[in-house]
């Protein structure tokens, strides 16, 4: 399975009230970031069978906007295993439920998303997960 990890785009400063923060929307810069990322993925002909997102508004907006730019026509799936407080065990369960797919995109939050990515890479490097011959692992980090 190919997993594309995407952190939500810019959504301004966190709100002190956790319930209100869950509804924090992308800001203007974030909407623009989604356009850039989605068009770049489309130019690379990236195709996914499923887009899974944290249910928090900023992540769902990111997933929807990037998916639209990529030409994704499926339904956005909201997953609690991508919430900011989700554990790696929650993430593994999410992956198990979607194991039938060849390629998925997961959209979530730091620090959990970075932890999930790191643990997936570690599993490959430690031999816990097989990497196909001539397989390529690409990790891209861009500070915006």
Secondary structure as the mmCIF struct_conf table of DSSP 4:
data_model
#
loop_
_struct_conf.conf_type_id
_struct_conf.id
_struct_conf.beg_label_comp_id
_struct_conf.beg_label_asym_id
_struct_conf.beg_label_seq_id
_struct_conf.end_label_comp_id
_struct_conf.end_label_asym_id
_struct_conf.end_label_seq_id
STRN STRN1 UNK A 2 UNK A 7
BEND BEND1 UNK A 13 UNK A 13
HELX_LH_PP_P HELX_LH_PP_P1 UNK A 14 UNK A 15
BEND BEND2 UNK A 16 UNK A 17
HELX_RH_AL_P HELX_RH_AL_P1 UNK A 18 UNK A 22
TURN_TY1_P TURN_TY1_P1 UNK A 23 UNK A 23
HELX_LH_PP_P HELX_LH_PP_P2 UNK A 24 UNK A 26
HELX_RH_AL_P HELX_RH_AL_P2 UNK A 28 UNK A 43
TURN_TY1_P TURN_TY1_P2 UNK A 44 UNK A 45
BEND BEND3 UNK A 49 UNK A 49
STRN STRN2 UNK A 50 UNK A 53
BEND BEND4 UNK A 55 UNK A 56
HELX_RH_AL_P HELX_RH_AL_P3 UNK A 57 UNK A 70
TURN_TY1_P TURN_TY1_P3 UNK A 71 UNK A 71
BEND BEND5 UNK A 74 UNK A 74
STRN STRN3 UNK A 77 UNK A 78
HELX_RH_3T_P HELX_RH_3T_P1 UNK A 80 UNK A 82
BEND BEND6 UNK A 83 UNK A 83
TURN_TY1_P TURN_TY1_P4 UNK A 84 UNK A 85
HELX_RH_AL_P HELX_RH_AL_P4 UNK A 88 UNK A 97
TURN_TY1_P TURN_TY1_P5 UNK A 98 UNK A 100
BEND BEND7 UNK A 102 UNK A 102
STRN STRN4 UNK A 103 UNK A 108
TURN_TY1_P TURN_TY1_P6 UNK A 110 UNK A 111
HELX_RH_AL_P HELX_RH_AL_P5 UNK A 112 UNK A 125
TURN_TY1_P TURN_TY1_P7 UNK A 126 UNK A 127
BEND BEND8 UNK A 128 UNK A 129
TURN_TY1_P TURN_TY1_P8 UNK A 133 UNK A 134
#
